[in-house]
Amino acid sequence: MTDVIFREAVRADLPAVLALLADDVLGRTRDLPEVDAAYERAFADLDADPRNHLIVADDGGELVGCLQITYIPGLGRHGAERSLIEAVRVRSDRRGRGLGRAMMRWAIDRARERGCALVQLTTDKRRADAHRFYVGLGFAASHEGMKLAL
């Protein structure tokens, strides 16, 4: 894993990122592996927003992981900014070898360097392995999340 770098995604990475999102039991039910107008628009919006970062794990030009970081300003916690991490994926043939842990530590370090007071994430209740993974990184299941599909 020494050759893996974490970097901001570029438009050419979009097909590989979509493949990562769909390479998942839950992801394949809600994400498409092909680039379409909706994905093009979403990528352009992310790319233009300085508070959003789509990060890829690049192993010699081959994308093997991704995550999205959003920095959220707020008045709570004395005006602290928080980091929200979403869409964490490691390619199925690379799981269990420490790449996800390295990616998350990298993202946490960026939040710390930025001065964020908190790193938060949500994970589907059906992802027991992910829950153990995040607890192992020091995250605590401190809140009950809710979503409303629109």
Disulfide bonds with the S-S distance in Angstrom:
none
